[in-house]
């Protein structure tokens, strides 16, 4: 008995770091529906209409002294196409956190690429958030720096609800700064209020730098959630009249096991070709369990002038064929399931 008591006393006196915890998680989003672009109609099976499918490996280890090590490996999925897995196409990084804040190194999705997501009131709209902006912009809404390679990201501790994140990615172009990315984002959370703002610059050749700025605000009233995002994207600082402007309004209304949601998107490009697009989404999801839901959704994109915006990111152009034709409107009616694991 004495030996056991002594052993227990020694064990409690010595700080032994906890073993590493590894988690496998992810989500699958699959739907079927009807797609129309111009005069073309198609029946379609889609992935990622309400949210992006993914497979995630993550883990952490208590290092003692208030420090924690972590790793994160995440691959995007397109289940309906049974596509070959890309090696952790979304994020792959190692990190250390503690009283000083958090440091991440690798392929990291910085906050500046998620200003709209942070305040999105629906928790959905995976493809739609990107689609209305992607055709003209080459970047999704505020996607500059999304899953950026060769990334070093530092996030401060929270000070009365305020955190700052600074990110730097190396383009690794020998003898030049081409491909280098710098971003700064501030996030503020207090009760039901969320506010964030970010700015990102990607160095280009011969002064053709890309710049992205975004501001988002969200509020949870209990009976309903609201989110608003405003962003600008300049694909080339050396070119005139090519800046793009985005507005996104989202609403989510929980009604027991059912959640109603909606969004309105607007995209406009400052040039003589008149590139303007608007989109709206209406949907409802019924929670079959804590991890599985069934949803129905109606989405429509109106393209004006030379605008050729997609109805959603990642949807095959073979479905309807002409969904990116300038000035062509499109709509997508979907019914599908989401499962989180």
C-alpha positions in Angstrom: 0.0 0.0 0.0 2.8 2.4 0.9 4.5 1.7 -2.5 1.3 2.6 -4.3 0.9 5.8 -2.4 4.5 6.8 -3.0 4.1 6.0 -6.8 0.9 8.1 -7.0 2.5 11.0 -5.2 5.5 11.0 -7.5 3.3 10.8 -10.6 1.2 13.7 -9.5 4.3 15.8 -8.7 5.8 15.3 -12.2 4.1 17.1 -15.1 3.7 14.6 -17.8 2.5 16.0 -21.2 -0.7 14.3 -22.5 -0.4 11.9 -25.4 -1.2 13.3 -28.8 -4.9 13.2 -29.8 -5.7 12.4 -33.5 -9.1 12.9 -35.0 -10.6 11.9 -38.3 -13.5 14.0 -39.4 -15.2 15.6 -42.4 -18.5 16.0 -44.3 -20.2 14.8 -47.4 -22.7 16.9 -49.4 -24.5 15.2 -52.3 -27.6 16.4 -54.2 -29.6 15.8 -57.4 -31.6 18.4 -59.2 -32.5 20.4 -62.3 -30.1 22.9 -64.0 -31.1 25.4 -66.6 -28.8 27.8 -68.5 -30.4 29.9 -71.2 -32.6 27.5 -73.1 -30.7 24.4 -72.1 -32.1 22.0 -69.4 -30.2 19.2 -67.7 -30.8 16.8 -64.8 -27.7 16.8 -62.6 -26.1 15.1 -59.7 -23.9 17.5 -57.7 -21.5 17.7 -54.8 -21.0 20.7 -52.5 -24.2 22.7 -53.2 -24.9 23.5 -49.6 -21.4 23.0 -48.2 -18.0 21.8 -49.3 -17.2 18.1 -48.8 -13.9 17.3 -47.1 -11.8 14.7 -45.3 -9.8 15.9 -42.3 -7.0 14.5 -40.2 -6.2 16.7 -37.2 -4.3 16.2 -34.0 -2.8 18.0 -31.0 -0.4 17.4 -28.2 0.0 19.1 -24.8 3.6 20.2 -24.6 3.3 21.4 -21.0 3.8 24.9 -19.8 0.7 26.1 -21.5 2.0 25.2 -25.0 0.2 23.0 -27.5 1.4 21.5 -30.8 -1.1 20.7 -33.6 -1.3 19.4 -37.1 -4.1 19.7 -39.7 -4.4 17.8 -43.0 -7.5 18.4 -45.1 -8.5 17.3 -48.6 -11.4 18.6 -50.6 -13.8 16.0 -52.0 -16.1 15.8 -55.0 -18.0 12.6 -54.2 -20.3 12.5 -57.2 -17.3 12.3 -59.6 -15.3 9.8 -57.5 -12.3 12.0 -58.2 -8.8 10.9 -57.3 -7.8 12.4 -54.0 -5.5 15.4 -54.2 -2.8 15.4 -51.5 -4.5 17.6 -48.9 -5.7 20.2 -51.4 -7.4 22.4 -48.8 -4.9 22.8 -45.9 -1.9 21.1 -44.5 0.1 22.7 -41.7 1.8 22.3 -38.3 1.3 24.8 -35.5 2.1 25.8 -32.0 -0.1 27.8 -29.7 0.0 29.2 -26.1 -0.1 32.4 -24.2 1.7 34.2 -27.0 -0.9 33.3 -29.6 -0.8 30.8 -32.4 1.8 30.1 -35.1 1.0 28.0 -38.2 3.3 27.0 -41.0 2.4 25.2 -44.3 -0.6 25.4 -46.6 -2.9 27.6 -44.5 -6.3 29.2 -45.2 -5.8 32.6 -43.7 -8.6 34.7 -42.2 -8.4 37.2 -45.0 -9.8 34.6 -47.3 -12.7 33.9 -45.0 -14.1 37.3 -44.2 -17.4 36.4 -45.8 -17.5 32.9 -44.2 -16.9 34.4 -40.7 -20.2 36.3 -40.8 -22.2 34.0 -43.1 -25.6 33.5 -41.3 -26.6 30.4 -43.2 -23.6 28.0 -42.4 -24.1 26.8 -45.9 -23.9 28.1 -49.5 -20.6 26.3 -50.1 -20.6 26.6 -53.9 -22.7 29.6 -54.2 -20.4 31.9 -52.2 -17.8 31.3 -54.9 -19.8 30.9 -58.1 -21.1 34.4 -58.6 -17.7 36.0 -58.4 -15.4 33.3 -59.9 -15.8 33.6 -63.6 -14.6 37.2 -63.9 -12.4 37.3 -60.8 -10.4 34.2 -61.0 -10.8 34.3 -57.3 -13.8 33.5 -55.2 -15.4 36.5 -53.4 -12.5 37.0 -51.0 -10.5 33.9 -51.9 -7.1 35.5 -52.5 -4.8 33.6 -50.2 -7.3 30.7 -49.7 -5.2 27.6 -48.8 -2.0 29.5 -49.8 1.2 27.4 -50.1 4.4 28.2 -48.3 2.5 30.1 -45.6 3.4 31.5 -42.2 0.5 32.7 -40.1 0.5 34.4 -36.7 -2.7 35.0 -34.7 -2.7 37.1 -31.5 -4.4 36.0 -28.3 -7.9 37.5 -27.8 -8.0 40.9 -26.2 -11.6 41.8 -25.1 -12.9 39.9 -28.1 -10.4 41.3 -30.6 -7.8 39.2 -32.5 -5.4 40.1 -35.2 -3.9 37.7 -37.8 -0.9 38.4 -39.9 0.0 36.1 -42.8 2.9 35.9 -45.2 3.4 33.4 -48.0 6.5 33.1 -50.1 6.2 32.8 -53.9 9.7 31.3 -54.0 10.4 32.9 -57.3 14.2 33.1 -57.5 15.5 36.7 -57.6 12.0 38.2 -57.5 9.0 38.8 -55.1 6.5 37.5 -57.6 4.0 35.2 -55.8 4.7 36.6 -52.4 1.5 37.2 -50.4 0.9 39.5 -47.4 -2.3 39.8 -45.4 -3.7 41.3 -42.2 -7.1 40.6 -40.7 -8.9 41.7 -37.5 -11.8 39.8 -35.9 -14.0 41.0 -33.1 -16.5 38.9 -31.3 -18.8 40.0 -28.4 -21.9 38.1 -27.6 -24.1 37.9 -30.7 -22.0 40.3 -32.7 -19.2 39.4 -35.1 -17.2 41.9 -37.1 -14.1 41.4 -39.2 -12.0 43.2 -41.9 -9.1 42.0 -43.9 -6.6 43.1 -46.6 -4.4 40.9 -48.8 -1.8 41.7 -51.5 -0.3 39.2 -53.9 2.8 40.3 -55.7 2.8 40.0 -59.5 5.3 40.6 -62.3 6.0 44.1 -63.5 3.8 45.8 -60.9 0.7 43.7 -61.7 -0.1 43.1 -58.0 -3.4 41.7 -57.0 -5.2 43.3 -54.0 -8.3 42.2 -52.0 -10.1 43.9 -49.2 -13.2 42.8 -47.3 -15.4 43.9 -44.4 -18.0 41.6 -42.8 -20.6 42.0 -39.9 -22.9 39.4 -38.5 -25.5 39.4 -35.7 -27.4 36.6 -34.0 -30.8 37.8 -32.8 -31.8 34.3 -31.6 -34.9 34.0 -33.8 -32.8 34.8 -36.8 -29.1 35.4 -37.9 -28.0 38.0 -40.3 -24.7 38.5 -42.1 -23.3 41.1 -44.6 -20.1 41.1 -46.5 -18.6 43.8 -48.8 -15.4 43.2 -50.7 -13.2 44.5 -53.5 -10.7 42.7 -55.7 -8.2 44.3 -58.1 -6.6 41.6 -60.3 -3.9 44.0 -61.5 -2.8 47.2 -59.9 -1.1 48.2 -63.2 -4.3 48.0 -65.2 -7.1 50.5 -65.1 -10.9 49.9 -64.7 -10.7 46.3 -63.8 -11.6 46.4 -60.0 -14.4 44.1 -58.9 -16.9 44.8 -56.2 -18.9 42.2 -54.2 -21.8 42.4 -51.9 -23.3 39.4 -50.0 -26.3 39.4 -47.6 -27.2 36.2 -45.8 -30.1 35.2 -43.5 -30.7 32.1 -41.4 -33.9 31.4 -39.4 -34.0 28.3 -37.1 -37.4 26.8 -36.6 -36.9 23.7 -34.4 -35.5 20.9 -36.6 -35.9 23.1 -39.7 -33.6 25.9 -40.7 -34.7 28.4 -43.4 -31.9 30.3 -45.2 -31.4 32.7 -48.0 -28.7 34.9 -49.6 -28.4 37.7 -52.1 -25.1 38.1 -54.1 -24.0 41.0 -56.3 -20.9 41.3 -58.4 -19.8 44.2 -60.6 -16.6 45.0 -62.6 -15.5 48.6 -63.3 -14.9 48.5 -67.1 -16.6 49.5 -70.3 -17.8 45.9 -71.0 -20.4 46.2 -68.3 -19.8 43.0 -66.3 -22.6 42.8 -63.6 -24.2 39.8 -62.0 -26.8 39.2 -59.3 -27.8 36.0 -57.6 -30.1 34.8 -54.9 -30.6 31.6 -53.0 -33.5 30.3 -51.0 -33.4 27.0 -49.1 -34.5 24.9 -46.2 -32.8 22.1 -44.3 -34.4 19.5 -42.0 -32.1 18.0 -39.4 -32.6 14.2 -39.5 -30.1 13.9 -36.6 -27.3 16.0 -35.1 -25.0 15.1 -38.0 -27.3 14.5 -41.0 -29.6 16.9 -42.7 -31.8 16.9 -45.8 -32.1 20.2 -47.8 -33.9 21.7 -50.7 -32.5 24.8 -52.5 -33.4 27.2 -55.3 -30.6 29.3 -56.8 -30.6 31.8 -59.7 -27.9 33.9 -61.3 -28.7 36.9 -63.6 -25.7 37.9 -65.8 -25.8 41.3 -67.6 -23.6 42.6 -70.4 -20.4 40.6 -70.7 -20.8 39.0 -67.3 -20.5 35.2 -67.3 -20.7 34.1 -63.7 -21.2 30.5 -62.6 -24.3 29.5 -60.6 -21.9 27.6 -58.3 -18.2 26.9 -58.1 -17.0 23.4 -59.1 -20.1 22.6 -61.2 -19.2 20.9 -64.5 -19.6 23.1 -67.5 -20.9 20.0 -69.3 -24.1 20.3 -67.3 -25.9 22.7 -69.5 -22.7 23.5 -71.4 -23.3 27.2 -71.8 -23.6 28.3 -68.1 -20.5 30.6 -68.6 -21.8 32.2 -71.8 -21.7 36.0 -71.5 -25.1 37.5 -70.5 -26.7 34.0 -70.0 -28.8 33.5 -66.9 -29.0 30.2 -65.1 -30.9 28.5 -62.2 -30.4 25.4 -60.2 -33.0 23.5 -58.1 -31.5 21.0 -55.7 -32.5 18.4 -53.1 -29.7 16.7 -51.2 -28.2 15.4 -48.0 -25.3 16.5 -45.8 -23.6 14.3 -43.3 -20.9 15.3 -40.8 -18.6 12.8 -39.2 
